[in-house]
C-alpha cells in the first residue's frame, strides 16, 4: 500500500489546485439568461490596460443557421 509510482509531482498538484481555485463558479453563475434566445449566459473574466479585471456575461448559443447572438 502506497508503494506505487507517483502519477504527479507536488508542483503539478499545486498547479492543478491553483487552476481549480481560479476557475471556480462566479457568484451570479446560472442566474442570468439571454433576452433574445432565453439560454443561460456564461461569465468571463477579462483584463484590460485601464482596469485590473472585469466580468462580462456572454451568450454562446448558436442558432440553426450557425450564427450566434452577438452583444
C-alpha positions, 0 to 999 in steps of 0.5 A: 500500500502506497508503494506505487509510482507517483502519477504527479509531482507536488508542483503539478498538484499545486498547479492543478489546485491553483487552476481549480481555485481560479476557475471556480463558479462566479457568484451570479453563475446560472442566474442570468439568461439571454433576452433574445434566445432565453439560454443561460449566459456564461461569465468571463473574466477579462483584463484590460490596460485601464482596469485590473479585471472585469466580468462580462456575461456572454451568450454562446448559443448558436442558432440553426443557421450557425450564427450566434447572438452577438452583444 
